[in-house]
Amino acid sequence: MSTSSQKNDLKNLSPSELEEFIASFGKERYRSIQILRWLYQKGVQTIDEMTNLSKKFREELSRISSISTLHPLKVEKAKDGTKKFLFQLEDGNRIESVLIPDKKRLTLCLSTQVGCALGCQFCLTARNGFKRDLAVSEILNQILSVRETLTDQTSITNVVLMGMGEPLANYRNTLKAIELMVHPDAFKFSSRRVTLSTAGLLPELERLSKEKIPFRLAISLNATDEESRSRLMPINRRYPLKKVLEACRNFPLRPRERITFEYVLVEGVNDSLQDAKRLLKLLKGIPSKINLIPLNEAPGIPFEKPPEEKIVLFQEILMQGGLTAIVRKSKGAEISAACGQLQGKQRASNIDFLQQQG
Ligand code: SAH
């Protein structure tokens, strides 16, 4: 939980804002670099621990600034090793993060908002409506807090902004958080290992195309025609598929970089052979790879996932057409940690699963 909210939380500042803040004390730039390292590499929880700053400066800093922290209320572990962390924020709101082990990777899925306003019909996060944006510190503290639970031999290799919320609807804070994730004096993640997933907010995609901060882009496509996409994702009425793809086509990519398109397979809605063929056509000319996500079913979600044969066939058509298409295995479904299942709620029936990190 955060502390001393009236004070300036150092974790809400971008590297340049921190530099400016430090300069207001008459301090040199390298002091801000030292602070970044304390905050994000060593993960200190108090300013007083920053022992390469003078005692006087630490005292001055502490008078007007603080460092927030976040501690998990609960950690659940699924049989496949996936862990779900439930966090309570200072105002009592709750969010979740999911840690997903997979061969050589350890991926952390972060939330960027409390709830979500987009109302995708297949996603539970939307069910409770939208509460508020997360602060930069609340996004970053998910990484720091989860990292604390790991042993020295393991580290988070990838970060995906695919948890609760629409990252581009919380544009400024999300981008500041990403800047710190890839900053050499902060988290130092390779930009290839940080992925932002969006339902495709057009003005923000446009703005994003001009950003200098590097990371990977994923688009939740989920259908191949306007009508089915609007049925699944009401935001499509405002930002239609055609325009989203046009924005992707114009999106500046580095050499060999590709956009990931997520495609939740929903029985009878978007899983036909025609859909697969249309998808091939739609993505022509866009360096892309496809993540097929068989729908994670849940009570209250009025859809089903397609039978296995249909999923395989869909994938084969894409691959025959020359696209890289991966079927994403559902992870952590029995603890409601899979895509579209995060609600920030404690569930009553989880006796079978570890309630503490294990
Ligand atoms: N708002 C962002 C990020 C959160 S959703 C976005 O839309 O991209 C992360 C991914 O989970 C999206 O691709 C979404 O389509 C997928 N998803 C949501 N609910 C799902 C469900 N019930 N089953 C499978 N995937 C789901």
Residues whose N, C-alpha, C, O or C-beta is under 5 A from the ligand:
A	BS01	SAH	F122 C123 L161 M162 G163 G165 E166 P167 S197 T198 A199 S220 E262 V264 I293 P294 L295 N296 C339 G340
